[in-house]
Amino acid sequence: MSDYSVDDQQTLLKTARDVIQYTLDQDGQMPVDPEEYSENLRTVRASFVTLELNGQLRGCIGTLVAYQPLIKDVAHNAYAAAFADPRFSQVTDEEVSQLSIHISVLSVPEPMSFSSEADLLQQLRPGVDGLILTDGVHRSTFLPIVWEQIPDPAQFLAHLKAKAGLASNYWSDSIRFERYTAELIGT
């Protein structure tokens, strides 16, 4: 069961696409006034916006900690995914109509308690958990949807470490993990 009505979901997706098109047309960020949207979309929530082109990742940016209304968070992350993801060139006008847009609305991350890497792996819920790794200056996250590409918990964790700039077999007493869930809204 979704926390968001079909209308709210369509509004989020349309806003994400409109922000990208507006930037290409106007060379600036589209203003978004939360007061113009449903109460549900004005709730402070964290989100990620993932862009795909022809089934391939084209940009993905988000926030892990909620600090602004969801509609503004989605607008900000859509802009960043299209124009500020350092892994990709900026989205072009020709690509906008072909983009698949996916929005992940995150729950509040919860710290995990574990005694070892094996204990952590036992606690992971493939297909359900998003995971945040933090160790000193190293930090990374995988959204729950990443389980579709990496279904094995040990491999999921190894790739998450690599994303954070750590060796796949890295482990320390200072490493921390938080998990969250995400409601996926997408085309």
Steps between C-alpha positions, in 0.01 A plus 500: 500500500639834396529805723425708193188522284527445125457877460786570743724250323422652160564848641842397633600342168369794296679747726830312460468503119381863496802609708737343248321651199472841669877503562571421136253766380566774759858425613405505868322303768121489489344659808281261700260635762396215734180688590370427148507123564310247709573471870661159437754657262576776751610247764874514575651185344829392344507373143720384214432566133640243257510567127537222243546522126447186293511289818836646607567725800517864387511673839408441863511754781318515830489588864527256789371734768167678458527878529243648261154426358499192275393695190800735541735209574390321183536819294849564639612139446356484148702809410814354662457158338465659156765770526732437796569126524879495458488156335311628195483789256198726535170375360426648159176630353488200264513256794227645725202335331679162505597506868348253743466670838489310826445665836587323824338649811710391798405404852709639785831306511538274806841413648579128492663304783725210403794309646676414173469520124335157502245624755430807286451285189250280689292807587476641148165466323569468125256700293383694806794679661684801375836513674724789607866428580701753702860469615691823558493700175371200305126491438274338244150370456310257283126541452286187546456476122874419466417149628358436151852527357687357801272243675771332709546674842879443508539646149260785584718592798826461304373736227377749761849503656657556157259787435623657826861466382580203725634153418227237458642305796537811720373480858567710808362556848397852396286400201132587538193402303148639486210351310190653350217404272378690197172535318574490128304727269588481134434473135 
